[in-house]
Amino acid sequence: MQIIFESRDADGARMRDLSETRVRFALRRLVALVPHAKVQFSDVNGPRGGVDKRCQLELKTELAGTVVIASLARDWRTALDRSLARATRVVTRSLQRAQKPVRGRSTKLALDS
């Protein structure tokens, strides 16, 4: 899996190794479906503080196309974990939808013929 990391904030740049490790761990079961991931950290309010740490996670998948998830939190780690949790749910749900047959459709098509 190729992981691209971007941060405009100096504190966010220190999260590079941790974020790559967390992304690899969270997506370990979906590595065949997600060949590329991009993690972006930004500080929305600047030095004023508050709930302003933004993590945007962009996953390029085979089934769902490009999935973009963003989350805001008080610190970088929480923002990253929230984005990863939502992203894994979205990719897993799209995989289940692709594999799940439409119920009753085959019998209806057979009766129409």
C-alpha positions as CSV (number, residue, x, y, z in Angstrom):
1,M,0.0,0.0,0.0
2,Q,1.3,3.4,-0.9
3,I,0.7,6.1,1.7
4,I,1.2,9.8,1.0
5,F,1.5,12.1,4.0
6,E,0.9,15.9,3.9
7,S,0.9,18.4,6.7
8,R,1.1,22.2,6.7
9,D,1.6,22.3,10.4
10,A,4.9,21.6,12.2
11,D,3.1,19.6,15.0
12,G,1.2,17.6,12.4
13,A,4.4,16.7,10.5
14,R,5.6,14.9,13.7
15,M,2.7,12.5,13.3
16,R,4.1,11.1,10.0
17,D,5.4,7.8,11.3
18,L,2.5,7.2,13.7
19,S,-0.1,8.0,11.0
20,E,1.5,5.6,8.5
21,T,1.6,2.9,11.1
22,R,-2.0,3.5,12.1
23,V,-3.2,3.5,8.4
24,R,-1.4,0.2,7.7
25,F,-2.9,-1.4,10.8
26,A,-6.4,-0.1,10.3
27,L,-6.5,-1.2,6.6
28,R,-4.6,-4.4,6.9
29,R,-7.6,-6.5,6.0
30,L,-8.5,-4.3,3.1
31,V,-5.0,-3.8,1.6
32,A,-5.9,-5.6,-1.6
33,L,-8.8,-3.2,-2.2
34,V,-7.1,0.0,-1.2
35,P,-3.7,0.4,-3.0
36,H,-3.3,4.1,-2.3
37,A,-4.0,6.2,0.8
38,K,-3.4,9.9,1.4
39,V,-3.4,11.5,4.9
40,Q,-3.6,15.3,5.2
41,F,-3.3,17.1,8.5
42,S,-4.2,20.8,8.9
43,D,-4.8,23.2,11.8
44,V,-8.1,25.0,11.1
45,N,-7.8,27.8,13.7
46,G,-4.1,28.1,13.9
47,P,-2.5,28.9,17.3
48,R,-5.9,29.8,18.9
49,G,-6.6,26.2,19.9
50,G,-9.9,24.5,20.4
51,V,-11.4,21.7,18.3
52,D,-9.5,22.5,15.2
53,K,-7.2,19.7,14.2
54,R,-8.4,18.3,10.8
55,C,-7.4,15.0,9.4
56,Q,-8.5,14.2,5.8
57,L,-8.1,10.7,4.6
58,E,-8.4,9.9,0.9
59,L,-8.5,6.2,-0.2
60,K,-8.4,5.1,-3.8
61,T,-10.3,1.8,-4.0
62,E,-11.2,-0.6,-6.8
63,L,-14.9,-0.9,-5.9
64,A,-15.9,2.4,-4.3
65,G,-13.7,4.7,-6.4
66,T,-12.2,7.5,-4.3
67,V,-13.4,7.7,-0.7
68,V,-12.6,11.0,1.1
69,I,-13.2,11.2,4.9
70,A,-12.4,14.2,7.1
71,S,-12.8,14.7,10.8
72,L,-12.1,17.4,13.4
73,A,-10.8,16.8,16.9
74,R,-8.9,18.4,19.7
75,D,-5.7,16.5,18.9
76,W,-4.1,14.9,15.8
77,R,-4.3,11.3,17.1
78,T,-8.1,11.5,17.7
79,A,-8.7,13.1,14.3
80,L,-6.7,10.3,12.6
81,D,-8.5,7.5,14.5
82,R,-11.9,8.9,13.7
83,S,-11.1,9.2,10.0
84,L,-9.7,5.7,9.9
85,A,-12.8,4.2,11.7
86,R,-15.2,5.9,9.3
87,A,-13.1,5.0,6.2
88,T,-12.9,1.3,7.1
89,R,-16.7,1.2,7.6
90,V,-17.3,2.9,4.2
91,V,-15.0,0.6,2.3
92,T,-16.3,-2.5,4.1
93,R,-19.9,-1.5,3.4
94,S,-19.2,-1.0,-0.3
95,L,-17.5,-4.4,-0.5
96,Q,-20.5,-6.0,1.1
97,R,-22.9,-4.2,-1.3
98,A,-20.9,-5.4,-4.2
99,Q,-20.9,-9.0,-3.1
100,K,-24.5,-9.2,-1.9
101,P,-27.0,-10.4,-4.5
102,V,-30.3,-8.5,-4.9
103,R,-32.9,-10.6,-3.2
104,G,-35.7,-11.9,-5.3
105,R,-34.4,-10.4,-8.6
106,S,-33.5,-13.8,-10.2
107,T,-36.9,-15.3,-9.6
108,K,-38.6,-12.2,-10.9
109,L,-36.5,-12.2,-14.1
110,A,-37.3,-15.9,-14.6
111,L,-41.0,-15.3,-14.3
112,D,-41.0,-12.5,-16.8
113,S,-39.5,-14.6,-19.5
